[in-house]
Each structure stands twice: as structure tokens, then as C-alpha cells.
């Protein structure tokens, strides 16, 4: 039977990869490919219950003005702090 489309695509992609022999410099293409992999970061999408916003990237969201404004306002944490006291957990200040 013929290979599945995904397998065929993977094999075609592998056909472009050349093994480097000792003493040879890597090609520009292989350097660019490695840089792209390093530069790409894994996005962590989700929902922030504090801001009531969906976001594509957690790291980017927590640095946003809206999120930081909420997080740095002590009154927003008052109820949570009271609950933690009831649970007899030490607070970190």
C-alpha cells in the first residue's frame, strides 16, 4: 500500500536534510533552520480570570498593563488573603 500522506510528507522533508561530514561547515540553510527553532517559543493560550480576558500567550499576558494593574492592587487580594488566614497558612510578604 502507498504510504499515508503524513508519512510521505515527512519522508519528503527528510530528503532535504543532509548529514554533515566531519570538517564541513554547516550550510546557511541549516543554520537558519536551527535559529528558527530556537526563536520559536511555545505559546500558552488560556483565560485570565482576574482580567476576564482570553490570551494567546501567557508570558505576554502577565506583562500586559491590564494584568499588572490588577495584580499590583492589594485590595484585589484581600478576600484571598482572608481565606488563607482561615486555612492557617502563613502569608508570604
C-alpha positions as CSV (number, residue, x, y, z in Angstrom):
1,X,0.0,0.0,0.0
2,X,1.2,3.6,-0.6
3,X,2.4,5.5,2.5
4,X,0.0,7.8,4.3
5,X,0.1,11.4,3.3
6,X,1.7,12.5,6.6
7,X,4.4,9.9,6.4
8,X,5.0,10.7,2.7
9,X,5.3,14.4,3.7
10,X,7.8,13.6,6.5
11,X,9.9,11.5,4.2
12,X,10.0,14.3,1.6
13,X,11.1,16.7,4.3
14,X,13.8,14.3,5.5
15,X,15.1,14.1,1.9
16,X,16.2,17.8,2.2
17,X,18.3,17.1,5.3
18,X,21.9,16.5,4.6
19,X,24.2,14.8,7.1
20,X,27.3,16.9,7.8
21,X,30.6,15.2,7.5
22,X,33.5,16.0,9.8
23,X,35.3,19.1,8.9
24,X,32.5,20.6,6.8
25,X,30.8,23.8,7.7
26,X,27.0,23.8,8.1
27,X,25.1,25.3,5.3
28,X,23.3,28.6,5.7
29,X,20.0,26.8,5.3
30,X,20.8,24.5,8.3
31,X,21.9,27.5,10.4
32,X,18.6,29.4,9.6
33,X,16.5,26.3,10.3
34,X,18.2,25.9,13.8
35,X,17.7,29.6,14.5
36,X,14.0,29.4,13.7
37,X,13.5,26.5,16.0
38,X,15.3,28.4,18.9
39,X,13.4,31.6,18.2
40,X,10.0,30.0,18.1
41,X,8.5,29.7,21.5
42,X,5.6,27.6,22.6
43,X,2.6,29.8,23.1
44,X,0.5,29.1,26.1
45,X,-3.1,30.3,25.3
46,X,-5.7,30.5,28.1
47,X,-8.1,32.6,30.0
48,X,-7.2,35.0,32.8
49,X,-10.0,35.0,35.4
50,X,-8.6,38.2,37.0
51,X,-8.7,40.2,33.8
52,X,-11.6,38.2,32.3
53,X,-9.6,38.1,29.0
54,X,-8.6,35.3,26.7
55,X,-4.9,35.4,25.7
56,X,-2.7,33.7,23.2
57,X,0.5,33.8,25.2
58,X,0.6,33.6,29.0
59,X,4.0,35.2,29.2
60,X,2.9,38.1,27.2
61,X,-0.4,38.5,29.0
62,X,1.1,38.7,32.5
63,X,3.3,41.6,31.3
64,X,0.3,43.5,29.9
65,X,-0.7,46.7,31.6
66,X,-4.2,45.5,32.4
67,X,-3.0,42.3,34.2
68,X,-0.2,44.1,36.1
69,X,-2.6,46.8,37.2
70,X,-4.9,44.2,38.7
71,X,-2.1,42.1,40.2
72,X,-0.4,45.0,41.9
73,X,-3.6,46.3,43.6
74,X,-3.6,45.0,47.2
75,X,-7.4,45.3,47.5
76,X,-7.8,42.7,44.8
77,X,-6.2,40.1,47.0
78,X,-7.9,41.0,50.3
79,X,-10.5,38.2,50.1
80,X,-7.9,35.6,49.2
81,X,-5.7,36.7,52.0
82,X,-8.6,36.4,54.5
83,X,-9.3,32.9,53.2
84,X,-5.7,31.9,53.6
85,X,-5.7,33.1,57.2
86,X,-8.7,31.0,57.9
87,X,-6.9,28.0,56.4
88,X,-4.0,28.8,58.8
89,X,-1.5,29.2,56.0
90,X,1.4,31.6,56.5
91,X,1.4,34.6,54.2
92,X,4.4,35.5,52.1
93,X,5.1,39.2,52.1
